[in-house]
Amino acid sequence: MSETVYLKLDRISRVREKNVQLHQVGKLWCSNKELESRCGQLKILEIKADTDQRYVMSVLKVIELLSQMDESIRVSNLGEIDFVIDYQPGPGSSKWWNWAKTLFVCVTMFIGGAFAIMTFNNDACVSEIFQQMYLSVTGTEADGVTVLDVAYSIGLPLGILVFFNHFSKISFSKDPTPIEVQMRGYESEVNDTLVQNASREESGIDVS
């Protein structure tokens, strides 16, 4: 009697072990829990490299390996057709190193954003525009800082915080931030490129 195994592979999975098992790259479900456990422990890839590397595999190879393990298995794939295994050996970066990199990126973005805003203000002559607006409304020339300057200085950072949607642990909505959207889009394009390059090279993967 055949058993159906439902398989949902992730688009990309990060592993640190050289012997990659099926449960590390996706989720499985089967009414026969013993069979489900056996399928999850199935080795789908043996990595021989000692450096960071990405491997592209097809669900057809996974189905082939499952059939070799038990001919009565019927696989129903609900996930990705081609998927990426991101091999990163070792214990990974320390927590302090990750915080240091994050701080460096934040400082770089802050300085870059501040520079962009200052150059925009100078090119657009914002201060002169405010002086003309103040003169048109009040009939007198501005002497020093005006209410327009104060409102602009407060509204600019406030608008940035609202746009990026996150300030510390405070979130104005459950929507992802623009940075998260761009990062996920970049990650998706990288994965698509890896899959397309692997298809063009038509190189097989040794799982023995």
Residue pairs with C-beta under 8 A, 6 or more apart in sequence:
1 72
2 72
2 73
2 74
3 30
3 31
3 32
3 35
3 70
3 72
3 73
3 74
4 30
4 31
4 73
4 74
4 75
4 76
5 28
5 29
5 30
5 35
5 36
5 39
5 66
5 73
5 74
5 75
5 76
6 28
6 29
6 30
6 76
6 78
7 26
7 27
7 28
7 59
7 62
7 75
7 76
7 77
7 78
7 79
8 26
8 27
8 28
8 77
8 78
8 79
9 25
9 26
9 59
9 62
9 77
9 79
9 80
9 83
10 25
10 26
10 79
10 80
10 83
11 80
11 83
11 84
11 188
11 191
12 83
12 84
12 85
12 86
12 187
12 191
13 24
13 25
13 26
13 83
13 84
13 85
13 86
14 86
14 88
15 24
15 25
15 85
15 86
15 87
15 88
16 87
16 88
16 89
16 90
16 91
16 92
17 24
18 46
18 47
18 48
18 87
18 89
19 43
19 45
19 46
19 47
20 43
20 44
20 45
20 46
20 47
20 85
20 87
21 40
21 41
21 42
21 43
21 44
22 28
22 39
22 40
22 41
22 42
22 43
22 44
22 62
23 40
23 41
25 44
25 83
25 85
26 79
26 80
26 83
27 79
28 36
28 39
28 40
29 36
30 36
30 39
35 70
35 73
38 69
38 70
39 66
39 69
39 73
42 65
42 66
42 69
43 207
44 57
44 61
44 62
44 65
44 207
45 55
45 57
45 85
45 205
45 207
46 206
46 207
46 208
47 53
47 55
47 87
49 87
50 89
51 89
52 86
52 87
52 88
52 89
53 87
54 84
54 85
54 86
54 87
54 194
55 84
55 85
55 87
55 205
56 82
56 83
56 84
56 85
56 194
56 195
56 197
56 198
56 205
57 82
57 83
57 84
57 85
57 205
58 81
58 82
59 77
59 79
59 80
59 81
59 82
59 83
61 205
61 207
62 75
63 75
63 77
65 207
66 73
66 75
67 73
67 75
82 195
82 198
82 199
84 191
84 194
84 195
93 101
113 160
117 156
121 127
126 152
127 149
130 142
130 146
130 148
130 149
130 152
131 141
131 142
131 146
133 148
134 140
134 141
134 142
134 146
134 148
135 141
135 142
161 167
162 172
163 178
164 177
164 178
164 179
165 171
165 172
165 173
165 175
165 176
165 177
165 178
166 172
166 177
176 184
